[in-house]
Each structure stands twice: as C-alpha cells, then as structure tokens.
Amino acid sequence: MHFSINMNDPDNHPGSEKASVLLVAVISAFLTPFMGSAINLALPAIGNEFGADTILLGWVATAYLLSSAVFLVPFGRLADIYGRKKVFLAGLVIFTISSLLSSIAPGIYALLTFRVLQGMGSSMIFATGLAIVSSVFPAEERGRAFGLTIASVYTGLSFGPFAGGVLTEYLGWRSIFVFTVILGITAIFFTVRKIRGEWAEAAGESFDLAGSLIYGVSLFFLIFGFSRLPSTTGFLCLIAGAGGIAFFIIFELRIPFPVMQLKLFRNNPVFAWSNLAALINYSATFAVGFILSLFLQYIKDFSPRDAGLILLSQPVIMAIVSPVAGRLSDKIEPRLLATTGMAITTAGLFLLIFIDKLGMAALIATLIILGTGFGLFSSPNSNAIMGSVDRKYYGIASSTMGTMRLLGQMFSMGMVMLILAIFIGRQPVTMHNSHLFLESVKVSFGIFFGLCFIGIFASYSRGKVRLYK
C-alpha cells in the first residue's frame, strides 16, 4: 500500500478533496437507505406476486440486515488494513450487481438470496463511509460533515417511500431495484473519478479470520433464532448464538490484532455508552416504517403511493434536523443534544401506542415528532463515537457504529416478526384477522416506547464528551 503521510492527516487535505469525498459520501449514504425504505412500500405487491406470507415478507428486509451485520465488522477491519477506498468501491459494485439481480428475481427465495448479497455490499459501504469522512475532515469540521452525510441518509429515507410507492403502483416493484442500479453506477463513477487518496493506518497488521468467522456464525444464530421464536429451534439457535458471542469476546481479548477492538468498550466510556444508545434507538425505531406501511395499506386501505406520501413526513424532518444537529455538536456537548433527541423520540413512540385513535393529521404530527427526535440524536451521537477514538481505529469505530445500527434494526424487525407470529401466525393480513394485526401493532409500539425510555439514560450516561484527540 502506498500513501503519503498527508493522507492520514485531515488538516492537510485541500478543500477540493474534502468536497469530493463529501460528495461521494453523500451519494453512497443516500443509496442503501433509499433501497430499504422504498422496498417497504413494495412488500404487499411482492407478497401478491410470489404468494408470500407476512413472515417471508419480513425476511425481505431482515435478510438484508442480517447479511449487513455479519459482514460489517470484518470489512471495517479489512478497510483499516488494506485501504478504505478499496473496500468502499468493492461494496458499491457488489450492491449494484445484486440490485440488478433482484430486479429479475424469479421467486421469493431468489429475491432473498440477492438481498443477502445486497447486504454484503451495504456492509462494505457503511464500514468505510464515515471512516473516510473522518480521515479527511479535521475534528472541528467533522460534525458538519457527519450532519450532511446523515442528512443524505434521511433524504434517502424520505424519497424512498414516495418513490417506492409511485414506482410500485405504476411500473411494478422490480422498477425500484432498477432505479437503485442507476444510483449505484453513479456512485461508482464518482468514487473512481473523485476520490484519489487511500487510507490504511493499520497496514501491515494481520487480519483476524478466526474471530471473523466466530463473530459471523454467532450473530447469524442469534438473529435467526430470535426470528424463529417461540419455537424450540428458535430457543436452541439463541443459546448457540449467545454462547458463540461469549466465546468471541474471550477470544478477541487474547489476540494482538482482533477483528473488533473490544477494549474500546472497556476503556472508553464515551464509545461504549454512545454505541449502546445507538443500539437502543434503532431497536426502538427501525420497524416503525414497516409496521405503518402494512397498517396504512391493510387497515386504512391506502394505495402504495398514498401510504408513501404519509410516511414521507418523518424522514423529511430527519433530513432537515440532522445537519443542524451535526453543526451544533461541534460546539455544544453532544450528550445533551443526543439525549434530548432520544427523549423526543420516546414521546413520539408513546403516541403511536394509541394508533387506532389517531386521525391522519395526528399520525403525521407524530411522525414529525419522531423525525425531529431521531435527527437530533443521530448526528451528535455519531460525532461522539468517531471523535472518541484514534484515527487508526476509524474503520473499526465506523463499522462498530454501523453494527449497532444494523443489530438494532434486526432486533426491531425480529420483535415485530415474533409479535406477528404470536398474534396472526403465518397468515396474510385479511379483513378477518385485521383486529389481531392491530393488536400486534399496538403491542409493538408499547415495547418500542419502553426501550427508547431506557435509551434516554444510556445516552446521558456517556458523561461529558471530549471529542477531539
């Protein structure tokens, strides 16, 4: 690997290079959340074409998240060793190819397979995106850069439901994947043309293949087991996964170059509590879009387009609030901003417990509250995490933060799938079981509210954050 010292010093990067890196980061940050939010609106159409029940439809989202989580930490470590740009670009290519394959999937199981490949590509993108931004931008500018990048995530979330609904209604659900291919090719073009540097501060260190395998297999059993509850298979997989994670922790603490720097959790309270807060926040919020998409189409009889327009309100507010919160976190204690955001999100989830009594105006207002809270939480929390570690660990920190996000998303979907299995089983939502579906929705939001309430204390417990080293 060849790179000069100035590639590792954010203060030595010219403004044009910073702008180029930020442009590519913004494009790639838009790509995967757009796919995730757009596909939610297409799930009923996918279910109708393939004859899939609600559990299989849940796996259309969950397979992607599970794959992303399994590969994210190993790819973050590989990026620190061999180069973040290399891993980032490879992730864009894999994501784009798998999107093309998804657009021609002949059945539900083929689609699930291609979604696994998409998740692998996404993990490579998210393991390196913020790490590259951190490598280029100095500490006093990082919050602003994070805010814009995360705003792009929310813009993808904003545009996704609307575009997903319109594309599904007029061109069919496969057109969503075709649109994503176009975005992927655009991101690849700008990455090749605009990013000239390479960052590999851990070059020469060995890669922990054994730890990566233990981690991936354990995580798979843990999440798969959770999705299979309350069956005996589910409990056995959970036990196997938990045992594997325990062994992974012991193994990682004893080797010189672990795939995950667990000592950061033990010796760095800001890093530890900030990641826990992120895990809780995503666990309590991710499945909201999935639930409301089904609720609006199955219970309220909205078209995919109209349901998408209603869901648009939450991520639009996120996209507006996040850059402001990012800039503020360069000057104001991130703990205060993030904790306030967590509290606002908790209030929004409490209101959703009474979803059967909310009119459309009240539902949209509640989504605006959720968007405000999450936008206020995410950028300062990300700034705190990345600012609490040395540059050598940017890939690990970025991938760990991404892992918390993906684990939270998987637990969120897993809880909803479990509740749906308990209330209505493996049956499509119909007029005859709609009351059971509505009860499962209210129970889900009650659990999410309790989680987010705990998250307020986790966010505040990080203590005062000294961002810059």
N, C-alpha and C positions, 0 to 999 in steps of 0.2 A: 504494500500500500504506500502510495506517495502522496504526501500532503505537507505543506509548509506550516510553520508554527502559527502564522496568522490565521489559518483555517480554524484553529482551535480557540482563537481569542475574539469574542464578539465585538470588542472595542475596535478591532482593526478592519472590520468589514465595511466597505463603502456603502453609501445609501442605495445605489442602484442594485447591488447584490442583495441587500436586505429586502428591497421592494420585490425583486424577482422571487426570492424564497417565500415571502409572504403571499405572493400571487399564487404560487403553486400550492402552498399550504391551504389557502382559502378554497381553491378548486377541489382539491382532494378531500378537504373536510366537508364539502357540500355533497360529495358523491355518495358515500355509504349511508348517511342518514336519510338522504332522499330515497334511496332504494328501500330502506327499512320502513319509512313512513308511507311511501306510495303503495307498497305491497299489502299493507293492512287493509286498504280500501278495496283491493282486488280479491281478498280471501273468499268472500261469498261466491264470486264468479269462478274462481279456481275450484272451489268445492262443488259447484254445479257441473262444471265440465268433467271433472275427474271422479265425481261421486264420493268425495272425501267428507268425513265427519269433522266435528269441531276439534277433536283431539289431533287428527292429522293436519288440519289447517293450522293449529297452534305450532306444530313442528315445522311448518314452512318458515316461521320466524325463529323458532328455537334452534333448529339445526344450524342455521347461520350463526347464531350467537354462541352456540356450543363450540363450533369449529374455531371461531374467532378467539374465544377464551383459551382453548387448548394450545393454540399456536402463538399467542401474543407474547408471552414472556420469553420463550425461546428465540423468537425473531428479534425481540428487543435486545437480547444479549448478543445475538449474531450481528446485529447492526452496530453495536459498540465495538465489536472486534474487527469486522470486515468492512464496515462502511455503511452509514445510514442511508446515503443516496442509493446505493446498490439495492438494498432491501426494499426501500421505498418504491423504486421503479419496478422491481420484480412484482411487488404487491399490486401495483396498478395494472400490470399486464395480466396477471392471474385473475384479478377481479373482472377485468373487461372480457376476457375469454369466457369465463364462467357465466357472465351475464348473457353473452351471445348464445351459449349452450342452453341456458334457462329459457330463452325466448323460443326455442324449438323443442322443449321437453315434451315427450310423447305421453307421459303419465305422471302421477303424483310422486312416485318413488324416484323417478329420474330427476324430477324437479328438486326433490330433497337432496339428492346426490350433488347436483350442481350448486345448490345453496351451501353445501359444505365447502365446496371449492371457493365460492364467493367469500365465505367466512375466513378461509385461509388467506386470501388476498387482502381482505379488510384488516386482518391482524397485522400484516406487514406494513400497511399504510399507517395504522394508528400507533404501532410501536415506534414509528420513526418521525411522524409528522411534527409533533410538538417538540421532540428532541432536536430536530433540525432547526426549528424556530429558536429554541433555547441556545443552540450553538452559534447562531448568527446575531441575535439581538442581545445587547447588554442588559443587565438586571433592571436598570431604571426605565427601560422601554418595553420590558417583557410583558407586563400586564396589558398594555395597549395591544401588542401583537397577539397575545392569547385571546383578548376580548374580540378582536376581529376574526380570528380563526374560529373561535367557538360560536361567534355570530353566524359564520358561514354554515356551521353545523345546524344551527337553528333555522337558517334560511332554507337548508335542505329539508328540514322537518316541516317548515312552513309550506314550501312549494309542493312537497311530496303528496300530502293528502289531496290537494286540489288537482294536481297533475294526474295522480293515480286514479282519482275518481273520473276525471274527464277522459283520460286515455282508456280506462276500462269500459266506460259507457259507450264510447264512440268507435274505438279501434280494437278493443279486447285487451285482456290483462297482459298478453305477451308483449304488447307495444311498450309497456313500462320497462322491460328488460332491454328492448331495442334502444330506447331513449338513454338508458344507462350506458350502453355500449358507446354511444356518441360522446357522452360526458367522459368516459374512460379514455377514449382516444385523444380527446382534447387535453386531459390531464397528462397523459404520456408525452404528448408533443411538447407541452410547456416544460415538463421536467427535463427532457433531453436538451431542449434549447436554452433554458433559462438558469438551471442550477449547474454551476461549474465546479463548485467545491466538493470536498468529501470530508467526512468526519468519522474518525475511528480512534478515539482516545484510549481504548482498551486493546489496540492492535498488539498482537504477539501473545496475548493470554489464551489459554485453552478454552474450548467450548465444552460445557458440561452436558454431554449427550445422555448419560445415565440419568441425571437429575431431570432432564427434559422429558424423558420417557416416563419416569415415575410420576412426574407432575401431570403430564397429559393424560395418562391412563387413569390416575386417581381422580382427576377432575371430571373425566368422562363418566366414570361410575357414579360419582357424587351427583352430577346433574341428571344423568339418565335415571338413576334411582329415584331422585326427587320427582321426576315426571311420571314415574310408574306407581307412585303411591296411590292408594293404600295396599297394593298387592304385596305378596311375600317377596316377589322378585325385586320390587322397589326397596323394601327394607334391607334385603341382602346386598343390593348394589350400594345403598347408602353406607352400610357398615364397611364394605370393601373400600369405598371411596374415602371415608373418614380415616380408616386405618392407613391407606396409602398416603394421604396428606400428612399424617403424623410421622410416618417413616420418611417422607420427603423433607420435612423440617429438620429431623435429626441428621439426615444425610447431608443436607445443604450446609449445616453449621460446622461440618467436619472437613470440608474440602476447601482448597485455596481459591478456586475460581468458580463459585457456584453460579447456576443459571439465574437464580434470584437472590439478591442481596438481603437476606432476612435480618442481618444485623442492623440494617437501616430502620426496621420496625422496632428493634430493641433499644437502639441508642439514639434514635431521632424521634422525639415525641410529636413534633410538627408533622413529619412524614407519616407516622403511624396513625394519628388521630384524623388527619386530613383524608387519608385513604379510607379509613373506616367510615367517615362521614359521607364520602362519595359512594361507597358500597350501599349504605343505608338509603341514601337519597335515590339512587337508581332503582333499588329494590322496591321502593315505595311509589315510583312514578312511571316506570317504563311501560307497564302493561295498561296504563290508563287509555292510551290511544287504541290498543287492541280491543279493550272492553267497550269503549264508546263507539268504535266502528261497528261492532256487532249490535250494540244496543240501538244505535240510530237506524240501522238498516233492518234489523229483525223486529224490533219492538215498535219503533216510530215509523217504519216503512219509508225511510228516506232513500233516494237513489244514491249510488256511489258518489256522484258529483256533489249532490247537496250535503251528504254526510261529510265529504272532504272539505267543503266550504265552512262548515261549522267547526270542524276540528282545526281549521287553519288559525283560529284566533290564538290558541296557546303558543305555538312556535313563533308566530309573528311577534308577539310580545317578548319572547325569549331573545329573538334576533335584535330587537331594539334595546333591551335592557343590558344584554351581555357585554357589548363594547363599553358602555358607560361604567359598568361594574368593574371591568378589566382595568380601565384607566384609573378609577378610584382606588383600586387595590395597589397601585404603585405608590399611593400617598397615604391611604388610610389602612389601618390594621385589618388584614384580610379576615381574621377571625370574626370581627364584628359584622362585616358585610355578609359573609357566608352564613353565619348563624341567623341573621335577620332573614336571609333568603330561605333557609330551612324552615323557620317559623311561619313565614307566609305560605310556603308550600303545604305545611301541615294544616293550616286553616282551609286551604282550598280542598284538600282531601277530605276534611271533615264535612264540608258542604256536599260532596259527592255521595256521601253515605245516604243522603236523602234524595237521590237522583229521581226517584219516581214522583217526587213532589215539586221538582224544579221544572219551570217552563223553559222554553228555548232561550229567552233573554237571560234568565238566571243561570242556565247552563253555560252560555257563552261568557257571562261575567265570571263564573267560577273558573273556566279555562284561562281567562285573562289573569286571575289571581295566581293560578298555578304557573303560568308563564313568567310572571313577574318574580315569583319566588325562586324558580329554578334558574332564571337568567341571572339573578342577583347572587345565587350560590356558586354557580359553576366556574366562572372566570376567576374570582378571588381564590377559590379552593385549588384550582389548577396552578395558579401563580404561587400559592403557598407550597405546594408539593414540589414543583420544579425548582423553586428558589431555595429549598431546604437541603439540596444535595450538590455535591461537586460535579463539574462538567463530565468527569469520567463516567458518571452514573446516569447521564441524561437519558440514554436508551432504556436502561432498567427502570428509571423513575417514570418515564413516559409509558412504558409497557405495563408497569405495575398499576399506574393510574387507569390505563385502559382496561386492565384485567378487573379492577374493582367495578368499573363501569359495566363490563360485559357480565361479570358474575351477578351484579345487581340486576341487570336486565334479565338474565336467565332465571334467577330466583323469582323475579317478578312474574315472568311468564309461567314458571313452574308452579307457583302458588295458584295462579288463575286456572291453569290446566287441571290441577288437583281439585280445586273447588268445583270446576265444571264437571269433572268426572264423578264427584260425590253427588252433585245435585241432579244432573241430567244424563250422566253416563256417556257412552259413545254414540249419541244420537244427534242428528241435526236439530237446530232450534226451529220449532214449529209453533203454530198457534196453540197446540195442546200442551206444550211444556214451557211456554213463554214465561209463565209465572215462576217456575223453578229457575229459569235463566235469570230473571230479575232478582230473585233472592240471592243467587250466587254473585251477582254484580254488587249488591249491597254489602255482602259479607267480605268480598274482596276489598272494597274501598275502606271498610272498617279496619281490616288488617293493615292496609297501607297507611292509614292515619296513625295507628299505634306505632308502626315502625318509624315513621317520619318524626313523631313526637320524641322518640328516643334519640333520633338523629340530631335534634337540637342540642342536646347535652354533649354528644360526641363531637359536634362541630366546635362548641365552645371550649371543650376540654383540651384542645390543642395548645392552649396558652398563647402568649404573645409570640408573634411570628417575626423572626429576623430573617427577611427574605434573602438578603444578598450576602454572598461569601466573597 
